[in-house]
């Protein structure tokens, strides 16, 4: 299953127009709709054993099962290079990229920089899949180990965004009420 890339751009502009689809930037534009969740008890950042990896994955799955409104999910993967062309992007060794992964767009993150040597480009790739618990376990593990970054998971309509990172996840909602509902249910997992 492949997303319609033009439609995805249009939907991003409709739902999240204040910023480009760069995961780490969203919180600066949608602070009122942002909730940060820890992936391990006590806000521990990195898992050290199988039990902690299981706990981390369970938290990601629990939150996604709670907020999911569609079985078809979209995943946006980011990769940074100093080349404008995303053709030479390298992915983590051992991570099997989905066969339906498509290049989506490149964002110049250094518009003020004139020297090409110091330019930075964020290359975005997307794929879609049918959600079921366990389908993103390997992705969550790679994110926790800081081998993948800039990941965004969302339903087809982009009505919410889920950005896992090493240490937790940023969740962005279409309304403050939806954010507060999740916060009230999982207060112990939320960041202060």
JOJO-V505296 format. One record per residue. N is the residue number from 1. SS is DSSP state (helix for helix, strand for strand, loop for the rest). Layout:
n=N ss=SS
n=N ss=SS
This chain:
n=1 ss=loop
n=2 ss=loop
n=3 ss=loop
n=4 ss=loop
n=5 ss=helix
n=6 ss=helix
n=7 ss=helix
n=8 ss=helix
n=9 ss=helix
n=10 ss=helix
n=11 ss=helix
n=12 ss=helix
n=13 ss=helix
n=14 ss=helix
n=15 ss=helix
n=16 ss=loop
n=17 ss=loop
n=18 ss=loop
n=19 ss=loop
n=20 ss=loop
n=21 ss=loop
n=22 ss=loop
n=23 ss=helix
n=24 ss=helix
n=25 ss=helix
n=26 ss=helix
n=27 ss=helix
n=28 ss=helix
n=29 ss=helix
n=30 ss=loop
n=31 ss=helix
n=32 ss=helix
n=33 ss=helix
n=34 ss=strand
n=35 ss=strand
n=36 ss=strand
n=37 ss=strand
n=38 ss=strand
n=39 ss=loop
n=40 ss=loop
n=41 ss=helix
n=42 ss=helix
n=43 ss=helix
n=44 ss=loop
n=45 ss=loop
n=46 ss=loop
n=47 ss=loop
n=48 ss=loop
n=49 ss=loop
n=50 ss=helix
n=51 ss=helix
n=52 ss=helix
n=53 ss=helix
n=54 ss=helix
n=55 ss=helix
n=56 ss=helix
n=57 ss=helix
n=58 ss=helix
n=59 ss=helix
n=60 ss=helix
n=61 ss=helix
n=62 ss=helix
n=63 ss=helix
n=64 ss=helix
n=65 ss=helix
n=66 ss=helix
n=67 ss=helix
n=68 ss=loop
n=69 ss=loop
n=70 ss=loop
n=71 ss=loop
n=72 ss=strand
n=73 ss=strand
n=74 ss=strand
n=75 ss=strand
n=76 ss=strand
n=77 ss=strand
n=78 ss=strand
n=79 ss=strand
n=80 ss=strand
n=81 ss=strand
n=82 ss=loop
n=83 ss=loop
n=84 ss=loop
n=85 ss=loop
n=86 ss=helix
n=87 ss=helix
n=88 ss=helix
n=89 ss=loop
n=90 ss=loop
n=91 ss=loop
n=92 ss=loop
n=93 ss=loop
n=94 ss=loop
n=95 ss=loop
n=96 ss=loop
n=97 ss=loop
n=98 ss=loop
n=99 ss=loop
n=100 ss=loop
n=101 ss=loop
n=102 ss=strand
n=103 ss=strand
n=104 ss=strand
n=105 ss=strand
n=106 ss=strand
n=107 ss=strand
n=108 ss=strand
n=109 ss=loop
n=110 ss=loop
n=111 ss=loop
n=112 ss=loop
n=113 ss=loop
n=114 ss=loop
n=115 ss=loop
n=116 ss=helix
n=117 ss=helix
n=118 ss=helix
n=119 ss=loop
n=120 ss=loop
n=121 ss=strand
n=122 ss=strand
n=123 ss=strand
n=124 ss=strand
n=125 ss=strand
n=126 ss=strand
n=127 ss=strand
n=128 ss=strand
n=129 ss=strand
n=130 ss=strand
n=131 ss=loop
n=132 ss=loop
n=133 ss=loop
n=134 ss=loop
n=135 ss=loop
n=136 ss=loop
n=137 ss=helix
n=138 ss=helix
n=139 ss=helix
n=140 ss=helix
n=141 ss=helix
n=142 ss=helix
n=143 ss=helix
n=144 ss=helix
n=145 ss=loop
n=146 ss=loop
n=147 ss=loop
n=148 ss=loop
n=149 ss=loop
n=150 ss=loop
n=151 ss=loop
n=152 ss=strand
n=153 ss=strand
n=154 ss=strand
n=155 ss=strand
n=156 ss=loop
n=157 ss=loop
n=158 ss=loop
n=159 ss=loop
n=160 ss=strand
n=161 ss=strand
n=162 ss=strand
n=163 ss=strand
n=164 ss=strand
n=165 ss=strand
n=166 ss=loop
n=167 ss=loop
n=168 ss=strand
n=169 ss=strand
n=170 ss=strand
n=171 ss=strand
n=172 ss=strand
n=173 ss=strand
n=174 ss=loop
n=175 ss=loop
n=176 ss=helix
n=177 ss=helix
n=178 ss=helix
n=179 ss=helix
n=180 ss=helix
n=181 ss=helix
n=182 ss=helix
n=183 ss=helix
n=184 ss=helix
n=185 ss=helix
n=186 ss=loop
n=187 ss=helix
n=188 ss=helix
n=189 ss=helix
n=190 ss=strand
n=191 ss=loop
n=192 ss=loop
